[in-house]
Structures are given as C-alpha cells and as structure tokens.
Amino acid sequence: MKASEIRELSRSELETRISEVKKNLFNLKFQKASGQLDNPMKIRNLKRDVAKIETVARELELGIKTAKPAKKSVKTREAKKTKAVKETEEKPKQEKDKTKAVKKAAKKEKAQE
C-alpha cells in the first residue's frame, strides 16, 4: 500500500482500513505461532502499512499537508541519459590510455637495461 493511496482516503476510511490491517496482522501472528505461515514477509509489510496509515491519520489530525514530489522534467532525464552515455564512452578511452602508458613505461625499462 502506497502512502499516496492512503492520503486519498478520508478519516473514517482510514480508521476502517487500520482495523482491517490490524486484524490481518493478528491472524498472521497466530499462523506464525502455529507454523502455518507461508510468507513471513507479510507480517513485516502489514506492520509497515499500519505505520503508514497511522502517520497519515496523525497528519490529518495536525492539519499537516504534505507536498507532492515534483515531476522531473524531460530535459533533466535526457541530461542524465546523455551523461551516462558519455561516461560509458569515456571508460574505454581511459583504459586505452592507461594501457598505452604502461606499454611506454615497459619499453623505457627495456631500453635502459
């Protein structure tokens, strides 16, 4: 369950949702104790859902409005793509330069001997 989905719910819906999630959590704990639980990650996820719902409920109580994250513009996405492409193109060049330098150093050593 995403926080953005939870924020769209009203207070009464939040209360009903939190009671449902807590009942499910309670049942999963019994299944765990009896050894019938298939996926123990379900407990962890439900605990997180409870925390998210309670956080949003508290935000509503206090009147806190959360800002929606700004969408990245097309230009920034393209800039990141081109930067990644440039980096991948530069790596082989740098490796070639290193190998050339190593070969030159080896030739100088041989010439001195």
Secondary structure, 3 states (H helix, E strand, C coil): CCHHHHHCCCHHHHHHHHHHHHHHHHHHHHHHHHCCCCCCHHHHHHHHHHHHHHHHHHHHHHCCCCCCCCCCCHHHHHHHHHHHHHHHHHHHHHHHHHHHHHHHHHHHHHHHC
